[in-house]
Amino acid sequence: MRNLRTGNLTRRSFGGVALGLTAAGILADKAAATDNRKADRSNGRGLVAGKRIEAGDLTVGYAELGPQGGPAVILFHGWPYDINAFAEVAPLLAEQGHRVIVPHLRGYGGTRFLSEDTMRNGQQSALAVDAIKLMDALKIEKATVAGFDWGARTADIVAALWPERCRGLVSVSGYLIGNQAAGKTPLPPAAELQWWYQFYFATDRGRDGYEKYTNDFAKLIWRLASPQWKFDDSTFERSAKAFANPDHVPIVVHNYRWRLGLTQGENRFDEFETKLAAGPEIHVPTITMEGDANGAPHLDPKAYAAKFRAKNEHRIVAGGIGHNLPQEAPEAFAKAIIDVDSWS
C-alpha cells in the first residue's frame, strides 16, 4: 500500500528531523546546523576517491567510509558535480555505522574505461549497469541507493530493475526514469527554455563549446540550478577537478543527445531500455526529496507519487535549497537515508 506523506524541513526547525544525528554527537554547532546555505560547511574538507576497483566496463574510482560490516549505502552524484556533493553526508552516515561507497560516475574523476574500444555511452541504463557491476565487484549484495540528478536517475533504475539489490531508495526530484520517445515530445516553450543546454549539446558548436569552457559551463549550471546557494571558488574547484577526465565531454554530450533520440546507445542495453520505457513502478522503501529553491527542471511530486508502491514519503527541504540538495542540506539528506534504511 502506498504511504505518501509530505514533510517540510526548514533550516530553523530542524531539531526533530536531526534528533538521531544530534544524539550521536555528529552535528555541528547549532548555528552551522541551521544554516543549509553556507558555502563550505565542511571547512575545506572534501572526499578523496582513494580506492579503485575493476567493475564491468570500468575501473571505478571511489571513496569509502565507515565499517566494512555496516549496512551499505551507495551515493551517486549528478552532472555537473562529483563525489564532493556528499562530502558532509558520507561522514554523517559512516558515524552512524554505515559502509558508505561514493563512486565517480563514468566520465568523472578517476573512473576510467578498461578498453579504448568501449563506446563512451551516457545512456541511462549504462550508468545503472555500472552501479550493479560495482556492487558485484565490492561483494555488496544489498544497499540503500541514493542520489540527485543523474545519480537519482541511476538509483531509481537500480531500484526499479533490481529491487532485490536495494534496501531502500532516496531520490532527489523523485522519479527520473525516462525514454527516448518521451524525449522527442515537445514541451511548452517555458519548459523547453529550462532545457537550453540539452539543445546546445545537440550541436557540434555545443560539444566544442563545452569542451573549451567546461568549468565555466559547470559553474553557470551550479548557479542556475541552485540560485540561493552561495558556494565559494574553493568548493567549486574541488569538484571541477573531476571534469578533467578524458571521457567527460563525450559521456555528457552522448547522454543528452541520446535522450532526444539524436544518437544511438548500445544494443546490449536494449532489454533494459525497453523495460524502462514502460515506466516501471518501484517497490522498495523510498524517500523522495526536493529543495524549495531548485532552479533545475523538475516535476511536481504529485506527478510521480504513484510510481512508488512500497512505503514512501516526500520531503521538501526549505530555506533556499537548490538542485544539489546533498551538498546544500547534508543533514536532511543523511537523515532521509537513515530513515529509509530503518524501514527495511
C-alpha positions in Angstrom: 0.0 0.0 0.0 1.3 3.4 -0.9 2.1 5.6 2.0 2.8 9.1 0.7 3.4 11.8 3.3 4.8 15.2 2.7 7.1 16.8 5.3 8.7 20.3 5.3 12.2 20.5 6.7 13.3 24.1 7.4 16.7 25.5 8.4 15.3 26.9 11.7 13.1 24.0 12.7 15.4 21.0 12.0 15.6 19.7 15.6 13.1 16.8 15.4 14.4 15.7 12.0 18.0 15.6 13.0 17.4 14.1 16.5 19.1 10.9 15.8 22.2 12.6 14.4 22.3 15.0 17.3 22.1 12.2 19.9 25.2 10.7 18.2 27.0 13.9 18.6 27.8 14.3 14.9 26.1 17.5 14.1 28.0 20.8 14.1 27.1 23.6 16.5 23.6 25.0 16.4 24.4 27.9 14.1 26.0 25.7 11.5 23.3 23.0 11.7 20.6 25.5 11.0 22.2 27.2 8.0 21.9 25.0 5.0 23.1 27.7 2.6 26.6 28.3 3.9 29.1 28.0 1.1 31.5 25.4 2.6 30.2 23.8 5.7 32.9 21.1 5.6 35.6 23.6 6.5 37.6 22.8 3.4 37.4 19.0 3.7 36.5 17.0 0.6 36.1 13.4 -0.3 39.0 11.6 -1.9 38.3 8.8 -4.3 41.3 6.9 -2.9 40.2 3.4 -4.0 39.9 1.8 -7.4 38.3 -1.4 -8.5 37.5 -3.1 -11.8 33.8 -3.3 -12.3 32.2 -4.1 -15.7 33.5 -1.8 -18.3 35.3 0.4 -15.9 38.0 0.9 -13.3 35.9 2.8 -10.8 37.4 5.5 -8.5 35.5 5.7 -5.3 35.6 6.9 -1.7 34.7 4.5 1.1 33.9 5.4 4.7 32.6 3.5 7.7 32.8 -0.1 8.9 33.1 -2.9 6.3 30.4 -4.8 8.0 27.9 -2.0 8.3 24.7 -1.7 6.1 25.9 -0.5 2.7 24.9 2.9 1.3 25.9 3.9 -2.3 25.7 7.6 -3.1 25.5 8.7 -6.8 26.3 12.2 -7.9 24.9 14.1 -10.9 26.0 16.4 -13.7 28.0 18.7 -13.4 29.0 17.7 -9.9 31.2 15.0 -8.4 31.6 12.9 -5.2 32.1 16.1 -3.1 28.4 16.7 -3.3 28.5 14.1 -0.4 31.5 15.5 1.5 29.4 16.0 4.6 26.7 13.3 4.0 29.2 10.4 3.9 30.9 11.1 7.3 27.5 11.5 8.9 26.4 8.1 7.6 29.7 6.5 8.5 29.5 7.6 12.1 26.1 6.0 12.3 27.7 2.7 11.3 27.0 2.6 7.6 29.5 1.4 5.0 29.4 4.3 2.6 30.5 4.0 -1.1 30.7 7.2 -3.2 31.8 6.4 -6.8 32.7 8.7 -9.6 30.4 8.0 -12.5 31.8 7.1 -15.9 33.4 10.2 -17.3 34.3 11.7 -13.9 37.3 11.8 -11.7 39.5 8.7 -11.6 36.9 6.4 -13.2 38.3 5.1 -16.5 37.2 2.6 -19.2 39.1 -0.6 -19.3 39.2 -0.6 -23.1 39.7 2.2 -25.6 37.2 0.3 -27.8 34.2 0.6 -25.5 31.7 3.1 -26.6 31.6 6.3 -24.5 28.0 5.8 -23.8 26.0 8.1 -21.5 22.6 6.4 -21.8 20.7 5.9 -18.5 20.8 2.1 -18.4 24.6 2.0 -18.9 25.1 4.0 -15.7 22.7 1.8 -13.8 24.5 -1.3 -15.0 27.8 0.3 -13.8 26.2 0.6 -10.4 25.3 -3.1 -10.3 28.7 -4.1 -11.5 30.3 -2.0 -8.8 28.1 -3.7 -6.2 29.2 -7.1 -7.6 32.8 -6.2 -7.5 32.6 -4.9 -3.9 30.6 -8.0 -2.9 27.7 -5.9 -1.8 24.5 -8.0 -2.0 22.1 -5.2 -1.0 22.4 -1.5 -0.4 20.5 1.7 0.2 20.9 3.7 -3.0 20.7 7.5 -3.1 21.4 10.4 -5.4 20.5 13.5 -7.2 20.3 14.5 -10.9 22.0 11.7 -13.0 22.6 10.0 -9.7 18.9 9.9 -8.7 18.1 8.5 -12.1 20.7 5.8 -11.6 19.4 5.0 -8.2 15.8 4.9 -9.5 16.7 2.5 -12.2 18.6 0.2 -9.9 15.6 0.1 -7.6 13.2 -0.5 -10.4 15.1 -3.2 -12.3 17.0 -4.8 -9.4 14.8 -4.4 -6.3 16.4 -7.4 -4.7 19.6 -5.4 -4.5 18.1 -2.4 -2.7 17.3 -1.9 1.0 15.9 1.5 0.2 16.0 4.5 -2.1 16.5 8.2 -1.6 15.9 10.2 -4.8 16.1 14.0 -5.2 13.4 15.1 -7.6 11.7 11.8 -7.4 11.1 9.5 -10.4 13.6 10.4 -13.1 13.4 7.3 -15.4 12.9 8.4 -19.0 12.8 7.1 -22.5 13.6 8.4 -26.0 10.0 8.6 -27.1 9.2 11.0 -24.3 12.3 12.9 -25.1 11.0 13.6 -28.6 7.7 15.1 -27.3 7.7 18.9 -27.5 7.1 20.8 -24.2 5.6 24.2 -23.7 8.1 27.0 -24.5 8.8 27.9 -20.9 9.7 24.3 -20.1 11.8 24.0 -23.2 13.8 27.1 -22.1 14.8 25.3 -19.0 16.5 22.6 -21.1 18.6 25.1 -23.2 21.8 23.1 -22.6 20.3 19.9 -24.0 19.7 21.7 -27.3 23.2 23.3 -27.1 24.8 19.8 -26.7 22.8 18.6 -29.8 25.1 20.8 -32.0 28.8 20.4 -32.8 29.2 24.0 -31.6 27.8 23.0 -28.3 30.0 20.0 -28.0 33.1 22.1 -28.8 31.9 24.9 -26.5 31.5 22.5 -23.6 35.0 21.1 -24.2 36.5 24.5 -24.4 34.6 26.1 -21.4 33.9 23.0 -19.3 34.4 24.7 -15.9 32.7 27.9 -16.8 29.8 25.9 -18.1 29.6 23.8 -15.0 29.7 26.9 -12.7 26.9 28.5 -14.6 24.8 25.4 -14.2 25.5 25.4 -10.5 24.3 29.0 -10.2 21.2 28.4 -12.3 20.2 25.2 -10.6 20.9 26.5 -7.0 20.3 30.2 -7.2 20.5 30.8 -3.5 23.5 28.6 -2.8 26.5 30.8 -2.0 29.3 28.4 -2.8 32.8 29.7 -2.9 35.5 29.2 -5.5 37.3 26.5 -3.5 34.1 24.5 -3.2 33.6 24.6 -6.9 37.3 23.9 -7.8 37.3 20.9 -5.6 34.6 19.3 -7.8 35.8 20.7 -11.1 38.9 18.6 -10.9 36.6 15.6 -11.7 35.7 17.1 -15.1 39.3 16.7 -16.4 38.5 13.1 -17.1 39.2 12.4 -20.8 35.8 10.8 -21.3 33.8 13.5 -19.6 32.8 15.5 -22.6 31.9 12.5 -24.8 29.8 11.0 -22.0 27.9 14.2 -21.2 27.2 15.0 -24.8 26.1 11.5 -25.6 23.8 11.5 -22.6 21.8 14.5 -23.7 21.8 13.6 -27.4 20.6 10.1 -26.5 17.7 11.5 -24.5 16.4 13.3 -27.7 16.9 10.3 -29.9 19.7 12.0 -31.8 22.2 9.2 -31.3 22.0 5.5 -30.5 23.0 3.6 -27.5 24.3 0.1 -27.4 22.3 -3.0 -28.3 23.4 -4.8 -25.1 21.3 -2.3 -23.1 18.1 -2.6 -25.3 16.4 -5.1 -22.9 16.8 -2.6 -20.0 15.6 0.4 -22.0 12.5 -1.5 -23.2 11.6 -2.1 -19.5 12.4 1.5 -18.6 10.3 2.9 -21.4 7.3 1.3 -19.8 7.8 3.4 -16.7 8.2 0.6 -14.2 7.0 1.0 -10.6 9.4 1.0 -7.8 8.7 -1.5 -5.0 11.4 -0.6 -2.4 11.0 1.8 0.6 11.6 5.3 -0.8 12.0 8.9 0.3 11.8 11.5 -2.4 13.1 15.0 -1.7 13.1 18.4 -3.2 14.7 21.7 -2.3 12.4 24.7 -2.1 14.7 26.7 -4.5 15.5 24.1 -7.1 16.3 26.0 -10.3 16.7 22.9 -12.5 13.8 21.3 -14.4 11.8 19.1 -12.0 8.3 17.7 -11.8 5.6 18.3 -9.2 5.8 15.3 -6.8 2.2 14.5 -7.4 3.1 13.6 -11.0 5.3 10.7 -9.9 3.9 9.7 -6.5 2.1 6.7 -7.8 5.3 5.2 -9.1 6.4 4.3 -5.6 4.5 1.3 -4.4 6.2 0.4 -1.1 6.3 2.6 2.0 7.3 6.1 0.8 7.4 9.8 1.8 8.1 13.1 0.1 10.2 15.7 1.9 10.5 19.3 1.0 13.7 20.9 2.3 13.1 24.6 2.9 15.5 27.5 3.3 16.7 28.3 -0.2 17.9 24.8 -1.0 18.6 24.1 -4.7 19.3 21.3 -7.0 22.4 20.0 -5.3 20.5 19.1 -2.2 23.0 16.7 -0.6 25.7 19.4 -0.5 23.4 22.2 0.4 21.4 20.4 3.1 23.6 17.4 4.1 21.9 16.7 7.4 18.5 16.4 5.8 19.8 14.1 3.1 21.7 11.9 5.6 18.6 11.7 7.8 16.5 10.6 4.9 18.9 7.7 4.2 19.0 6.7 7.8 15.2 6.8 8.0 14.5 4.8 4.8 17.1 2.3 5.8 15.3 1.7 9.1 12.1 0.9 7.1 13.8 -2.2 5.6 
